[in-house]
Structures are given as C-alpha cells and as structure tokens.
Amino acid sequence: MGDRNGKEFIVGTVIGGVIGAATALLLAPKSGKELRTDLNEQAAYVRLKTEEFKNVAVEKGQGFAESAKGKTTDFSQNFSKQSSNVMDKVKNFRNKEDDEISNASLQVLESEVEDRLEKLDEEVKSPEYKGETPSNQH
C-alpha cells in the first residue's frame, strides 16, 4: 500500500505543479514570448522535480528489497537449523534402545513437531510476519 500512496503523491505533486504554474502564467499580464519562456522554464522545473521523485522512490524501493531479502535469508537459515535440530532429537530418541518412550509416543511427538513446523511456515507466509522467530523474540 505504501507504494500506491507514493505514486499518488508524485502524480498529485506533478499535476498540482503544472496547474499552479499554468494558472500563474495565464493570469500574469505578459507578452506571448515571455509567456512561452516562462512555460518552458516551468516545464523544465516540473521535469527536474519528477526525476528527483523517481530517483528517491527507486532508492527506497531498492533499500526495502535488500532488507526483505536479508530477513528472508536469515529466517530461512534459522528455520532450517531449528527444524534439523528437532528432527535430530526425535531420531536420537528412536535410536536409544533403553529409552522408555514407545513408538506411539514418538509418532505423536513427530506429528506435533511437524504440526509446529507447518504453523511456523504459515506464520512466515502471513502478511503480519515481521521477521521474528520464536528464538529471537524478546
């Protein structure tokens, strides 16, 4: 939504500048040559300002993209490590012969781990996700 508001602002600024410049020039008593010169100057000014707005928007967009990419990479690595650790722990329980946990309990535990991983994956895909994982929330 921020992108749309930024575009609307730029379009509004350009249109407002053009209308304001045209109104000022048309109401001022000048000769045709002076009026054309003033219109050309105002058009050049509007082009310059539009270019400046475009450059600022591009820079901010690139910054947001880099930030999102970094957060996604960090989360992906963290998620991968955590899921690997959990699965290793579950496998270690199975490998212990003297462990008192039955196969049914292990299946329930594996199912619960998979459910939590799915919920975490859904949370990441939700629009409210802010790049925080349970391990780095404070």
C-alpha positions as CSV (number, residue, x, y, z in Angstrom):
1,M,0.0,0.0,0.0
2,G,2.9,2.4,0.7
3,D,3.9,2.1,-3.0
4,R,0.5,3.2,-4.1
5,N,0.5,6.2,-1.8
6,G,3.9,7.2,-3.0
7,K,2.8,7.0,-6.6
8,E,-0.3,9.0,-5.8
9,F,1.8,11.7,-4.1
10,I,4.1,12.0,-7.0
11,V,1.3,12.2,-9.5
12,G,-0.5,14.8,-7.3
13,T,2.6,16.8,-7.0
14,V,3.2,16.9,-10.7
15,I,-0.4,17.7,-11.6
16,G,-0.6,20.4,-8.9
17,G,2.7,21.9,-10.1
18,V,1.5,22.0,-13.7
19,I,-1.9,23.5,-12.8
20,G,-0.3,26.1,-10.5
21,A,2.3,27.1,-13.0
22,A,-0.3,27.4,-15.8
23,T,-2.7,29.4,-13.7
24,A,0.1,31.8,-12.6
25,L,1.3,32.3,-16.1
26,L,-2.1,32.7,-17.6
27,L,-3.2,35.3,-15.1
28,A,0.0,37.3,-15.3
29,P,0.0,40.1,-18.0
30,K,2.9,39.1,-20.2
31,S,3.7,39.1,-23.9
32,G,3.4,35.8,-25.8
33,K,7.2,35.4,-26.0
34,E,7.6,36.0,-22.2
35,L,4.7,33.6,-21.6
36,R,6.3,30.8,-23.7
37,T,9.7,31.3,-22.0
38,D,8.0,31.1,-18.6
39,L,6.1,27.9,-19.6
40,N,9.3,26.3,-20.9
41,E,11.1,27.1,-17.6
42,Q,8.2,25.7,-15.5
43,A,8.0,22.6,-17.7
44,A,11.8,22.1,-17.2
45,Y,11.3,22.6,-13.4
46,V,8.5,20.0,-13.3
47,R,10.6,17.5,-15.3
48,L,13.5,18.0,-12.8
49,K,11.3,17.5,-9.8
50,T,9.7,14.5,-11.3
51,E,13.1,12.9,-12.0
52,E,14.1,13.7,-8.4
53,F,11.0,12.0,-7.0
54,K,11.6,9.0,-9.2
55,N,15.2,8.6,-8.0
56,V,14.2,8.8,-4.4
57,A,11.4,6.2,-5.0
58,V,13.9,3.9,-6.7
59,E,16.4,4.2,-3.9
60,K,13.9,3.5,-1.2
61,G,12.5,0.6,-3.2
62,Q,15.9,-1.0,-3.5
63,G,16.5,-0.5,0.2
64,F,13.3,-2.2,1.1
65,A,14.0,-5.1,-1.3
66,E,17.5,-5.6,0.2
67,S,16.1,-5.5,3.7
68,A,13.4,-8.1,2.9
69,K,15.9,-10.3,1.1
70,G,18.2,-10.3,4.1
71,K,15.4,-11.0,6.6
72,T,14.1,-13.8,4.5
73,T,17.6,-15.4,4.2
74,D,18.2,-15.1,7.9
75,F,14.8,-16.6,8.7
76,S,15.3,-19.4,6.2
77,Q,18.6,-20.4,7.7
78,N,17.3,-20.2,11.3
79,F,14.2,-22.2,10.4
80,S,16.3,-24.8,8.7
81,K,18.7,-25.2,11.7
82,Q,15.8,-25.4,14.2
83,S,13.9,-28.0,12.2
84,S,17.1,-30.0,11.7
85,N,17.8,-29.9,15.4
86,V,14.3,-31.0,16.3
87,M,14.3,-33.9,13.8
88,D,17.8,-35.0,15.1
89,K,16.4,-35.1,18.6
90,V,13.4,-37.1,17.6
91,K,15.7,-39.6,15.7
92,N,18.0,-39.9,18.7
93,F,15.1,-40.9,20.9
94,R,14.3,-43.7,18.4
95,N,17.9,-44.9,18.4
96,K,18.2,-45.4,22.1
97,E,17.4,-49.0,23.0
98,D,16.9,-48.4,26.7
99,D,14.6,-45.4,26.1
100,E,11.2,-45.8,27.8
101,I,9.3,-43.9,25.1
102,S,7.2,-46.1,23.0
103,N,6.8,-45.9,19.2
104,A,3.3,-44.5,19.6
105,S,4.7,-41.7,21.8
106,L,7.4,-41.0,19.3
107,Q,4.9,-40.8,16.4
108,V,2.8,-38.4,18.5
109,L,5.9,-36.3,19.1
110,E,6.9,-36.4,15.4
111,S,3.4,-35.4,14.5
112,E,3.5,-32.5,16.9
113,V,6.8,-31.3,15.6
114,E,5.6,-31.4,12.0
115,D,2.4,-29.5,13.0
116,R,4.5,-26.8,14.7
117,L,6.8,-26.6,11.7
118,E,3.7,-26.2,9.4
119,K,2.3,-23.5,11.7
120,L,5.6,-21.7,11.7
121,D,5.8,-21.9,7.9
122,E,2.2,-20.5,7.6
123,E,3.1,-17.7,10.1
124,V,6.1,-16.7,7.9
125,K,3.8,-16.6,4.8
126,S,1.3,-14.4,6.6
127,P,1.2,-10.6,5.9
128,E,1.7,-9.9,9.6
129,Y,5.2,-11.6,9.7
130,K,7.8,-9.1,10.9
131,G,11.0,-11.3,10.6
132,E,10.9,-12.6,14.1
133,T,11.3,-16.2,15.0
134,P,10.5,-17.7,18.4
135,S,14.2,-17.9,19.2
136,N,14.8,-14.1,18.7
137,Q,11.6,-12.6,20.0
138,H,12.1,-10.6,23.2
